[in-house]
Amino acid sequence: MDRLPTGTLSPLATRVDEVLARYDYEIGPAIAAIDGAVPGYGGLFDPETTDGEIRSAAEDVLAGDPPAPPERRTTPTDDAVVLYVDGSSRGNPGPAGAGAVLEVADGPTVRLGRPVGARSENNTAEYAALHLGLEALAARCEPATVEVRIDSRTVIDDVWGDAEGLAAAAPYKPGIRDRLAALPACEWTHLADSDPNPADARAAVGADIAALGP
């Protein structure tokens, strides 16, 4: 998957995001690759790991052989695909991340995450999360129907309604529009705050990455 747009990130967070893009934003394998390149027993989020060690580890991963691309299911599936999305911002605006979890019948659950910006708002991160999930969906399968589970009324009212969207969401909206238009059918479910959303944890990790620096 090509690297997706972001807001302003530190050079270090940008390099980690480039590693994520190389792994098609599957956050577990990407972080494992960085952790494996950090010397000793440290890792990306180990307090003892220095910025220089993270930068060197990211460079090592990017210089190595790319991982195998995700398997694509070319036969359309009649089963509904469920896409969870969520955005997170600390400080609103602050370090922000996007998360998405893709559940396909008879297939592996795909868990994705990425930084959105060092000073981005929560609603911007929600758009980035929907964009991330739809791009991953397009790369992996051809579903007959998709159910998007999302807790942002701002995104729902803009994308599926007639509300005016956020100016900061402009980098994500063309991709969202194009991916939704290519789907045979798509419906959305509004998640209440009390509803479980597995994308939330991935968005939080994305915000952790957005906070990296310098």
C-alpha positions as a Markdown table, in Angstrom:
| # | Residue | x | y | z |
|---|---|---|---|---|
| 1 | Met | 0.0 | 0.0 | 0.0 |
| 2 | Asp | 1.3 | 3.5 | -0.8 |
| 3 | Arg | 2.0 | 5.8 | 2.2 |
| 4 | Leu | -1.2 | 7.5 | 3.2 |
| 5 | Pro | -1.4 | 11.3 | 3.9 |
| 6 | Thr | -0.6 | 12.7 | 7.3 |
| 7 | Gly | -0.5 | 16.0 | 9.1 |
| 8 | Thr | 2.8 | 17.3 | 10.4 |
| 9 | Leu | 4.9 | 14.6 | 12.1 |
| 10 | Ser | 8.4 | 14.7 | 13.5 |
| 11 | Pro | 11.2 | 13.2 | 11.3 |
| 12 | Leu | 11.3 | 10.2 | 13.6 |
| 13 | Ala | 7.5 | 9.6 | 13.6 |
| 14 | Thr | 7.6 | 10.0 | 9.8 |
| 15 | Arg | 10.2 | 7.2 | 9.5 |
| 16 | Val | 8.2 | 4.9 | 11.7 |
| 17 | Asp | 5.1 | 5.7 | 9.5 |
| 18 | Glu | 7.1 | 4.8 | 6.5 |
| 19 | Val | 7.8 | 1.4 | 8.1 |
| 20 | Leu | 4.0 | 1.0 | 8.7 |
| 21 | Ala | 3.3 | 1.8 | 5.1 |
| 22 | Arg | 5.8 | -0.9 | 4.0 |
| 23 | Tyr | 3.8 | -3.4 | 6.1 |
| 24 | Asp | 0.5 | -2.1 | 4.7 |
| 25 | Tyr | -0.2 | -0.5 | 8.1 |
| 26 | Glu | -0.6 | -3.9 | 9.8 |
| 27 | Ile | 0.6 | -2.5 | 13.1 |
| 28 | Gly | 1.7 | -5.7 | 14.8 |
| 29 | Pro | 4.1 | -7.0 | 12.2 |
| 30 | Ala | 5.5 | -3.5 | 11.6 |
| 31 | Ile | 6.3 | -2.8 | 15.2 |
| 32 | Ala | 7.7 | -6.3 | 15.6 |
| 33 | Ala | 10.1 | -5.6 | 12.7 |
| 34 | Ile | 11.3 | -2.4 | 14.4 |
| 35 | Asp | 11.6 | -4.1 | 17.8 |
| 36 | Gly | 13.7 | -6.8 | 16.1 |
| 37 | Ala | 16.1 | -4.2 | 14.8 |
| 38 | Val | 16.5 | -2.4 | 18.1 |
| 39 | Pro | 19.8 | -3.6 | 19.8 |
| 40 | Gly | 19.5 | -5.5 | 23.0 |
| 41 | Tyr | 16.2 | -6.2 | 24.6 |
| 42 | Gly | 14.5 | -2.8 | 23.9 |
| 43 | Gly | 11.8 | -2.0 | 21.5 |
| 44 | Leu | 9.9 | 0.9 | 19.9 |
| 45 | Phe | 8.0 | 1.8 | 23.2 |
| 46 | Asp | 10.6 | 0.7 | 25.7 |
| 47 | Pro | 11.5 | 3.8 | 27.8 |
| 48 | Glu | 15.2 | 2.8 | 27.6 |
| 49 | Thr | 15.2 | 2.9 | 23.8 |
| 50 | Thr | 16.7 | 6.2 | 22.5 |
| 51 | Asp | 15.4 | 8.2 | 19.6 |
| 52 | Gly | 18.6 | 7.4 | 17.8 |
| 53 | Glu | 18.1 | 3.7 | 18.2 |
| 54 | Ile | 14.5 | 3.9 | 16.9 |
| 55 | Arg | 15.7 | 5.9 | 13.9 |
| 56 | Ser | 18.5 | 3.3 | 13.2 |
| 57 | Ala | 16.0 | 0.4 | 13.6 |
| 58 | Ala | 13.5 | 2.0 | 11.2 |
| 59 | Glu | 16.3 | 2.6 | 8.6 |
| 60 | Asp | 17.4 | -1.0 | 8.9 |
| 61 | Val | 13.8 | -2.2 | 8.3 |
| 62 | Leu | 13.4 | 0.1 | 5.3 |
| 63 | Ala | 16.7 | -1.0 | 3.8 |
| 64 | Gly | 15.8 | -4.7 | 4.1 |
| 65 | Asp | 13.7 | -6.9 | 1.9 |
| 66 | Pro | 10.0 | -5.8 | 1.9 |
| 67 | Pro | 7.5 | -8.2 | 3.4 |
| 68 | Ala | 5.2 | -10.3 | 1.2 |
| 69 | Pro | 2.1 | -8.3 | 0.1 |
| 70 | Pro | -1.2 | -9.2 | 1.8 |
| 71 | Glu | -3.1 | -12.0 | 0.1 |
| 72 | Arg | -6.0 | -10.7 | -2.0 |
| 73 | Arg | -9.2 | -12.5 | -2.2 |
| 74 | Thr | -10.2 | -12.1 | -5.9 |
| 75 | Thr | -13.4 | -14.0 | -5.7 |
| 76 | Pro | -16.2 | -11.7 | -4.3 |
| 77 | Thr | -17.5 | -12.9 | -1.0 |
| 78 | Asp | -21.2 | -12.9 | -0.2 |
| 79 | Asp | -20.5 | -12.6 | 3.5 |
| 80 | Ala | -20.7 | -9.1 | 5.0 |
| 81 | Val | -17.3 | -7.6 | 5.8 |
| 82 | Val | -17.1 | -5.6 | 9.0 |
| 83 | Leu | -14.8 | -2.6 | 9.3 |
| 84 | Tyr | -14.2 | -1.0 | 12.6 |
| 85 | Val | -12.6 | 2.4 | 12.6 |
| 86 | Asp | -11.6 | 4.9 | 15.3 |
| 87 | Gly | -9.5 | 8.0 | 15.8 |
| 88 | Ser | -7.6 | 9.2 | 18.8 |
| 89 | Ser | -6.1 | 12.6 | 19.8 |
| 90 | Arg | -4.4 | 13.5 | 23.0 |
| 91 | Gly | -5.1 | 17.1 | 23.8 |
| 92 | Asn | -7.4 | 17.6 | 20.8 |
| 93 | Pro | -5.4 | 18.9 | 19.1 |
| 94 | Gly | -2.4 | 16.8 | 20.0 |
| 95 | Pro | -0.6 | 13.6 | 18.9 |
| 96 | Ala | -3.3 | 11.7 | 17.0 |
| 97 | Gly | -3.6 | 8.2 | 15.6 |
| 98 | Ala | -6.0 | 6.2 | 13.4 |
| 99 | Gly | -7.0 | 2.6 | 13.8 |
| 100 | Ala | -9.0 | 0.1 | 11.8 |
| 101 | Val | -9.9 | -3.5 | 12.2 |
| 102 | Leu | -11.1 | -5.6 | 9.2 |
| 103 | Glu | -13.1 | -8.7 | 9.9 |
| 104 | Val | -13.7 | -11.0 | 6.9 |
| 105 | Ala | -15.5 | -14.4 | 7.2 |
| 106 | Asp | -13.1 | -17.3 | 6.8 |
| 107 | Gly | -10.1 | -14.9 | 6.8 |
| 108 | Pro | -7.7 | -13.4 | 9.2 |
| 109 | Thr | -8.6 | -10.3 | 11.2 |
| 110 | Val | -6.6 | -7.4 | 9.9 |
| 111 | Arg | -5.5 | -4.9 | 12.6 |
| 112 | Leu | -4.2 | -1.5 | 11.3 |
| 113 | Gly | -2.9 | 1.6 | 12.8 |
| 114 | Arg | -0.9 | 4.7 | 12.0 |
| 115 | Pro | 0.0 | 8.2 | 13.2 |
| 116 | Val | -2.1 | 11.1 | 11.8 |
| 117 | Gly | -0.3 | 14.2 | 13.1 |
| 118 | Ala | 1.6 | 15.7 | 15.9 |
| 119 | Arg | -1.1 | 18.3 | 16.5 |
| 120 | Ser | -4.3 | 17.0 | 14.9 |
| 121 | Glu | -7.9 | 17.0 | 16.1 |
| 122 | Asn | -9.9 | 13.8 | 17.0 |
| 123 | Asn | -12.3 | 14.3 | 14.1 |
| 124 | Thr | -9.5 | 14.5 | 11.6 |
| 125 | Ala | -8.2 | 11.2 | 13.0 |
| 126 | Glu | -11.6 | 9.7 | 12.5 |
| 127 | Tyr | -11.5 | 10.5 | 8.8 |
| 128 | Ala | -8.0 | 9.2 | 8.6 |
| 129 | Ala | -9.2 | 5.9 | 10.2 |
| 130 | Leu | -12.0 | 5.4 | 7.7 |
| 131 | His | -9.6 | 6.2 | 4.9 |
| 132 | Leu | -7.1 | 3.7 | 6.2 |
| 133 | Gly | -9.7 | 0.9 | 6.6 |
| 134 | Leu | -11.2 | 1.4 | 3.2 |
| 135 | Glu | -7.8 | 1.4 | 1.5 |
| 136 | Ala | -6.9 | -1.9 | 3.3 |
| 137 | Leu | -10.3 | -3.4 | 2.3 |
| 138 | Ala | -9.7 | -2.5 | -1.3 |
| 139 | Ala | -6.2 | -4.2 | -1.2 |
| 140 | Arg | -7.5 | -7.4 | 0.3 |
| 141 | Cys | -10.9 | -8.4 | -1.0 |
| 142 | Glu | -14.0 | -7.7 | -3.1 |
| 143 | Pro | -16.9 | -7.9 | -0.7 |
| 144 | Ala | -20.6 | -7.9 | -1.7 |
| 145 | Thr | -21.4 | -5.7 | 1.4 |
| 146 | Val | -19.5 | -3.8 | 4.0 |
| 147 | Glu | -20.6 | -2.7 | 7.4 |
| 148 | Val | -18.6 | 0.2 | 8.8 |
| 149 | Arg | -18.8 | 0.5 | 12.6 |
| 150 | Ile | -17.8 | 4.0 | 13.7 |
| 151 | Asp | -18.4 | 6.3 | 16.7 |
| 152 | Ser | -18.0 | 9.6 | 15.0 |
| 153 | Arg | -21.2 | 11.4 | 14.1 |
| 154 | Thr | -19.2 | 14.1 | 12.4 |
| 155 | Val | -17.8 | 11.6 | 9.8 |
| 156 | Ile | -21.2 | 9.8 | 9.5 |
| 157 | Asp | -23.1 | 13.0 | 8.9 |
| 158 | Asp | -20.5 | 14.2 | 6.3 |
| 159 | Val | -19.8 | 11.0 | 4.4 |
| 160 | Trp | -23.2 | 9.5 | 4.4 |
| 161 | Gly | -25.3 | 12.6 | 5.0 |
| 162 | Asp | -25.3 | 16.2 | 3.8 |
| 163 | Ala | -23.4 | 17.9 | 6.6 |
| 164 | Glu | -20.4 | 20.1 | 5.8 |
| 165 | Gly | -17.2 | 18.3 | 6.6 |
| 166 | Leu | -14.0 | 19.5 | 8.2 |
| 167 | Ala | -11.4 | 21.4 | 6.2 |
| 168 | Ala | -8.7 | 19.4 | 7.9 |
| 169 | Ala | -10.2 | 16.2 | 6.5 |
| 170 | Ala | -9.5 | 17.3 | 2.9 |
| 171 | Pro | -6.6 | 14.9 | 2.3 |
| 172 | Tyr | -8.7 | 11.9 | 3.2 |
| 173 | Lys | -12.1 | 12.6 | 1.7 |
| 174 | Pro | -11.3 | 11.9 | -2.0 |
| 175 | Gly | -10.0 | 8.5 | -1.2 |
| 176 | Ile | -13.0 | 7.8 | 1.1 |
| 177 | Arg | -15.4 | 8.9 | -1.6 |
| 178 | Asp | -13.7 | 6.8 | -4.3 |
| 179 | Arg | -13.5 | 3.6 | -2.3 |
| 180 | Leu | -17.1 | 3.8 | -1.1 |
| 181 | Ala | -18.3 | 4.5 | -4.7 |
| 182 | Ala | -16.5 | 1.3 | -5.8 |
| 183 | Leu | -18.3 | -0.9 | -3.3 |
| 184 | Pro | -21.5 | -2.7 | -4.3 |
| 185 | Ala | -23.1 | -1.9 | -1.0 |
| 186 | Cys | -22.0 | -0.2 | 2.3 |
| 187 | Glu | -23.9 | 0.6 | 5.4 |
| 188 | Trp | -22.8 | 2.2 | 8.7 |
| 189 | Thr | -23.5 | 1.5 | 12.3 |
| 190 | His | -23.0 | 4.2 | 14.9 |
| 191 | Leu | -21.1 | 2.9 | 17.9 |
| 192 | Ala | -22.0 | 4.3 | 21.3 |
| 193 | Asp | -19.2 | 5.1 | 23.7 |
| 194 | Ser | -20.0 | 1.9 | 25.6 |
| 195 | Asp | -19.8 | -0.3 | 22.6 |
| 196 | Pro | -16.6 | -2.3 | 22.1 |
| 197 | Asn | -14.4 | -1.0 | 19.3 |
| 198 | Pro | -11.3 | -3.0 | 18.6 |
| 199 | Ala | -9.9 | -0.2 | 16.4 |
| 200 | Asp | -9.6 | 2.0 | 19.5 |
| 201 | Ala | -6.4 | 0.3 | 20.8 |
| 202 | Arg | -4.7 | 0.6 | 17.3 |
| 203 | Ala | -5.6 | 4.3 | 17.2 |
| 204 | Ala | -4.0 | 4.8 | 20.6 |
| 205 | Val | -0.8 | 3.2 | 19.4 |
| 206 | Gly | -0.9 | 5.5 | 16.3 |
| 207 | Ala | -1.1 | 8.4 | 18.7 |
| 208 | Asp | 1.9 | 7.1 | 20.6 |
| 209 | Ile | 3.9 | 7.0 | 17.3 |
| 210 | Ala | 2.7 | 10.6 | 16.5 |
| 211 | Ala | 4.2 | 11.7 | 19.8 |
| 212 | Leu | 7.7 | 10.4 | 18.9 |
| 213 | Gly | 10.3 | 13.0 | 18.2 |
| 214 | Pro | 12.4 | 14.7 | 17.2 |
